[in-house]
Amino acid sequence: MLIAGGAFRDLQFRLFFGGVFFAVQAIWIQRVTLGWLAWERTGSASVVGVVAGLSLAPTIVAGPLFGVLADRVNIKRAAMVTNGLMAALLAILALGAAEVGAAGLALAALGIGAISAAHHPIRMSLGPRLVAADLVQHVVAVTALNFNLARLTAPVFAGWIIATLGGGVALWIAAACYVPMLVVLPILHPRDLPVRAQASFLADLAEGVRFALSQPLIRRALLITLVFATVARGALEVLPVLADGGFARGAAGLGFLTAAAGGGALIAALFKAVGFGAAGARIPVLVWISAFAGQGAVMAMGLAPSWPLALAATALTGMASTWCGVSLQAAIQSDLPDAYRGRVMSLWIVVGIGTVALGALAIGTLADLLGIAPALTWMGLGGTVAMSLVALGVRRREKRPMSGGKISGGETR
């Protein structure tokens, strides 16, 4: 499926994509800026890990609750609220960027995390509801391409802005990047959810969890994502420590290191956007290969003896992360009923984004104790062991029904 075709034939999706294009630039600019300010003000890998963790941790606790809301509320109005709040918070942080210390950065990161916990299930529900069901995989692929194109370009831009004009200016630019989305949202008309009996909030939450856990494909996708995100994506959250603490490259080096991850991710996203590796509602072998390659890449980041090799290892981590993330999300979303989309994808976000906070905190703490290189090496090794256990468990469950039952969906063939 061509990048220019598919979902882009729909005017609504083109407008949505235009707004999202700028909004994801803001995500990467603020991530790089917060991480750098934490390192610049404290020189502590643990603080960098804490700031990264706080920007992600609320998703673990509140993500499923906001998933229920995404299946209940007017999705367009909810998107207006989350985009507007994020722009306002970044503008406030930009005003005090010159004086803010570790505590202020931690508080800002927590606020960003709380808004993001609501924003992610809303964003992931809105896009698929703008197009026909057979175009959902294309929506997932091209929005991932957009996200990773921003990961490639925005960090370099942010690093240059920080180095020349300061972190405050970078935060102002991030806030301004939410404006196009706020302009586009009133024009959109997402598909209405099917009418159903209104249950209590907790009953809806429990129903969404039961539905997700009853589907073998979703269970397996969540397990793979849990291990991969904790280690590989956690490593990508502490790049300020590797860039400056490991190689003394400063803010510009952080921009290039983050862009290396974005370059690898962009390659994977491009392949997915043109339809390579599209497998429908199942988990293909390439996902398992990428999952193990990502753990090895994290070890390589720690063991790299030179800057070019560190860039290459980081690029491989970004590539594997995107291939796994897009493939697993597309597998889940392909046959997912609209009525469950917000709740199920909020669970995916918990393990795909929320657990990154745990990984970032663990790597940051280990880096203060052992150094960034041993921290990455040991985390990559632990991730490899954990992924092996998941693969063995899945293999065992697949063999079980063959004695007389039918193999459930989501098998790896």
Secondary structure, DSSP 8 states (H G I E B T S, - for coil): --TTSGGGGSHHHHHHHHHHHHHHHHHHHHHHHHHHHHHHHH--HHHHHHHHHHTTHHHHHHHHHHHHHHTTS-HHHHHHHHHHHHHHHHHHHHHTTTT--HHHHHHHHHHHHHHHHHHHHHHHHHTGGGS-GGGHHHHHHHHHHHHHHHHHHHHHHHHHHHHHT-HHHHHHHHHHTTHHHHHHGGG-------------HHHHHHHHHHHHHH-HHHHHHHHHHHHHIIIIIHHHTTHHIIIIIIT--HHHHHHHHHHHHHHHHHHHHHHHHTTTT--SSS--HHHHHHHHHHHHHHHHHHH--SHHHHHHHHHHHHHHHHHHHHHHHHHHHHT--HHHHHHHHHHHHIIIIIHHHHHHHHHHHHHHHH-HHHHHHHHHHHHHHHHHHHHHHHHHHHHGGGGTS---S----
